Amino acid sequence: MFSDIRSYVDAAVARDPAARSRAEVVLLYPGVHALAWHKLSHWLYRHRVFGLARFLSQLVRFFTGIEIHPGAHIGRGVFIDHGMGVVIGENAIVGSDVTIYQGVTLGGTGKETGKRHPTIEDGVVVSAGAIVLGSINVGANSTIAGGAVAMDNVPKARGGRYGRNRLGQSCVLALRLVERGVQYLLVHASGGNSIDVADAYQAGESLGDWILYERKP
């Protein structure tokens, strides 16, 4: 437990240029506080002390503005930056070295049972205001854009450990990417060229200037 908490402090120091010292992070970073207390609430949840676990998570929400359900699985080296408005659901799985910004929801669609919240693999960045819904998989080292709504699997980023899936940097509000990218068509915002998502992914294109359309048979 304590090694995980230490990894949260290390992640904040490494990824936040505003962090001046470890003491500042330990004392003043709500994301670190929420993650640290989640270790205890998750332990209580796993030992079926559900009421106390939920009470602790709600107390932490009151003080930090971050709601992490006690049932959620959180990996090592996670960094929640700013954190206000972050919601992580009961069945969510967050891998190691993940960065989550303020206003992010890892929730359900309301139409699923069992595993109904997303799995976020290692090294993913979930930008401010992003909403990731349902039992989907967000591939390792990918990025979910600010304000995006992800309801389908996002492919693993190519390249190095901290590489970024450029397709995840879309500015569109609905991010519906599947590994079979040929099902969709990208049309440039200027009304000019179009390109298959698969080809754009291969070329490392950013979606900032592209609009995503479903390919019609």
C-alpha positions as CSV (number, residue, x, y, z in Angstrom):
1,M,0.0,0.0,0.0
2,F,2.7,2.5,1.0
3,S,4.8,1.8,-2.0
4,D,1.8,2.6,-4.2
5,I,1.2,5.9,-2.4
6,R,4.9,6.8,-2.8
7,S,4.5,6.1,-6.6
8,Y,1.6,8.6,-6.7
9,V,3.8,11.3,-5.1
10,D,6.6,10.4,-7.5
11,A,4.2,10.7,-10.5
12,A,3.0,14.1,-9.4
13,V,6.6,15.4,-9.0
14,A,7.7,14.0,-12.3
15,R,4.7,15.1,-14.4
16,D,3.7,18.5,-12.9
17,P,6.1,21.3,-13.7
18,A,4.5,23.4,-10.9
19,A,5.5,20.9,-8.2
20,R,8.3,22.4,-6.3
21,S,8.9,19.7,-3.7
22,R,7.7,16.3,-2.5
23,A,6.5,18.0,0.7
24,E,4.3,20.3,-1.4
25,V,2.8,17.4,-3.3
26,V,2.2,15.4,-0.1
27,L,0.5,18.2,1.7
28,L,-1.3,20.1,-1.0
29,Y,-2.2,17.9,-4.0
30,P,-5.8,16.6,-3.8
31,G,-5.2,14.0,-6.5
32,V,-2.5,12.4,-4.3
33,H,-4.8,12.6,-1.3
34,A,-7.7,10.9,-3.1
35,L,-5.6,8.1,-4.5
36,A,-3.9,7.5,-1.1
37,W,-7.2,7.3,0.8
38,H,-8.6,5.1,-2.0
39,K,-6.0,2.4,-1.1
40,L,-7.7,2.1,2.3
41,S,-11.3,2.3,1.0
42,H,-10.5,-0.3,-1.7
43,W,-9.0,-2.6,1.0
44,L,-12.2,-2.2,3.1
45,Y,-14.3,-2.9,-0.1
46,R,-12.3,-6.1,-0.9
47,H,-12.9,-7.3,2.7
48,R,-16.7,-6.6,2.3
49,V,-16.9,-3.7,4.7
50,F,-18.9,-1.9,2.0
51,G,-20.6,0.7,4.2
52,L,-17.4,2.1,5.7
53,A,-15.7,1.9,2.4
54,R,-18.4,4.1,0.7
55,F,-18.5,6.5,3.7
56,L,-14.7,7.0,3.4
57,S,-14.9,7.6,-0.4
58,Q,-17.7,10.1,0.1
59,L,-15.7,11.9,2.8
60,V,-12.7,12.1,0.5
61,R,-15.0,13.4,-2.3
62,F,-16.2,16.2,0.1
63,F,-12.6,17.3,0.8
64,T,-11.0,16.8,-2.6
65,G,-13.8,17.0,-5.2
66,I,-12.6,13.6,-6.6
67,E,-15.0,10.6,-6.4
68,I,-13.3,7.2,-6.7
69,H,-15.6,4.2,-6.0
70,P,-14.0,1.9,-3.5
71,G,-14.4,-1.0,-6.0
72,A,-12.3,0.6,-8.7
73,H,-8.8,-0.8,-9.3
74,I,-6.1,1.8,-9.5
75,G,-2.5,1.0,-10.6
76,R,0.8,2.5,-9.6
77,G,2.1,5.9,-10.7
78,V,-1.3,7.3,-11.4
79,F,-1.5,11.1,-11.4
80,I,-4.7,13.0,-11.1
81,D,-4.0,16.6,-11.9
82,H,-6.2,19.3,-10.3
83,G,-8.8,16.6,-10.0
84,M,-12.0,18.6,-9.4
85,G,-15.0,16.7,-10.8
86,V,-13.2,13.4,-11.5
87,V,-15.5,10.4,-11.2
88,I,-14.2,6.8,-11.4
89,G,-16.8,4.1,-11.3
90,E,-17.0,0.8,-9.4
91,N,-15.8,-1.5,-12.2
92,A,-13.2,0.8,-13.7
93,I,-9.6,-0.5,-14.0
94,V,-6.9,2.2,-14.2
95,G,-3.5,0.9,-15.2
96,S,-0.1,2.2,-14.1
97,D,1.4,5.6,-15.1
98,V,-2.0,6.9,-16.2
99,T,-2.6,10.7,-16.1
100,I,-6.1,12.0,-15.5
101,Y,-7.1,15.7,-15.6
102,Q,-10.0,17.5,-14.0
103,G,-13.6,16.8,-15.0
104,V,-13.0,13.3,-16.3
105,T,-15.7,10.6,-16.0
106,L,-14.9,6.9,-16.2
107,G,-18.5,5.7,-16.0
108,G,-21.2,3.5,-17.4
109,T,-23.8,3.8,-20.1
110,G,-26.6,2.7,-17.8
111,K,-27.3,-0.2,-20.2
112,E,-24.8,-2.7,-19.0
113,T,-24.5,-5.1,-16.1
114,G,-21.5,-6.8,-14.6
115,K,-18.3,-5.1,-15.9
116,R,-19.8,-1.8,-16.9
117,H,-17.0,0.7,-16.6
118,P,-13.9,1.2,-18.7
119,T,-10.4,-0.3,-18.6
120,I,-7.6,2.2,-19.0
121,E,-4.3,0.6,-19.9
122,D,-0.8,1.7,-18.8
123,G,0.5,5.2,-19.9
124,V,-2.9,6.6,-21.0
125,V,-3.6,10.3,-20.7
126,V,-7.3,11.3,-20.2
127,S,-7.6,15.0,-20.8
128,A,-9.8,17.5,-19.0
129,G,-13.5,17.0,-19.4
130,A,-13.3,13.7,-21.2
131,I,-16.0,11.1,-20.7
132,V,-15.2,7.4,-21.1
133,L,-18.3,5.2,-20.9
134,G,-19.0,1.6,-20.8
135,S,-17.0,-1.6,-20.6
136,I,-14.5,-0.5,-23.2
137,N,-10.7,-0.7,-23.4
138,V,-8.5,2.3,-23.9
139,G,-5.2,1.0,-25.3
140,A,-1.8,1.6,-23.7
141,N,-0.1,5.0,-24.2
142,S,-3.1,6.5,-26.0
143,T,-4.6,9.9,-25.3
144,I,-8.3,10.8,-24.9
145,A,-8.8,14.4,-26.0
146,G,-10.3,17.1,-23.7
147,G,-14.1,17.1,-24.0
148,A,-14.2,13.9,-26.0
149,V,-16.8,11.2,-25.4
150,A,-15.4,7.7,-25.8
151,M,-17.8,4.8,-26.1
152,D,-15.8,2.3,-28.2
153,N,-12.4,0.7,-27.9
154,V,-9.4,3.0,-28.5
155,P,-6.4,1.3,-30.1
156,K,-3.1,1.0,-28.4
157,A,-0.6,3.7,-29.4
158,R,2.3,2.7,-31.5
159,G,5.8,3.7,-30.7
160,G,7.6,4.0,-27.3
161,R,6.3,3.5,-23.8
162,Y,5.2,7.2,-23.5
163,G,4.2,7.5,-27.2
164,R,0.8,9.0,-27.9
165,N,-2.0,7.7,-30.2
166,R,-2.5,10.8,-32.3
167,L,-6.0,9.7,-33.1
168,G,-6.9,10.2,-29.5
169,Q,-6.1,13.9,-29.8
170,S,-9.3,14.7,-31.7
171,C,-11.2,17.9,-30.9
172,V,-14.5,16.3,-31.9
173,L,-16.9,15.8,-29.0
174,A,-17.8,12.2,-30.0
175,L,-14.7,10.0,-30.1
176,R,-15.9,6.7,-31.6
177,L,-12.8,4.8,-32.6
178,V,-12.5,1.1,-33.1
179,E,-9.5,-0.9,-34.2
180,R,-11.2,-1.6,-37.5
181,G,-10.7,2.0,-38.5
182,V,-11.8,1.4,-42.1
183,Q,-15.4,1.5,-41.0
184,Y,-15.0,5.3,-40.7
185,L,-14.0,8.1,-42.9
186,L,-12.2,11.3,-42.0
187,V,-13.2,14.4,-44.0
188,H,-11.1,17.5,-43.7
189,A,-12.8,20.5,-42.0
190,S,-12.1,22.6,-45.1
191,G,-14.4,20.3,-47.1
192,G,-11.4,19.0,-49.1
193,N,-9.7,15.6,-49.0
194,S,-11.0,12.5,-47.2
195,I,-9.0,9.7,-45.8
196,D,-9.7,6.3,-44.0
197,V,-9.1,6.3,-40.3
198,A,-6.7,3.4,-40.7
199,D,-4.6,5.3,-43.2
200,A,-4.6,8.4,-40.9
201,Y,-3.5,6.2,-38.0
202,Q,-0.7,4.7,-40.1
203,A,0.5,8.2,-41.0
204,G,0.2,9.5,-37.5
205,E,-2.3,12.2,-38.4
206,S,-4.0,14.4,-35.8
207,L,-7.8,14.6,-35.9
208,G,-7.8,18.2,-34.8
209,D,-8.7,19.4,-38.3
210,W,-10.7,16.4,-39.4
211,I,-14.4,15.4,-39.0
212,L,-15.2,11.7,-38.3
213,Y,-18.0,10.2,-40.4
214,E,-19.4,6.6,-40.4
215,R,-18.6,4.9,-43.7
216,K,-21.8,3.9,-45.5
217,P,-21.9,0.5,-47.2
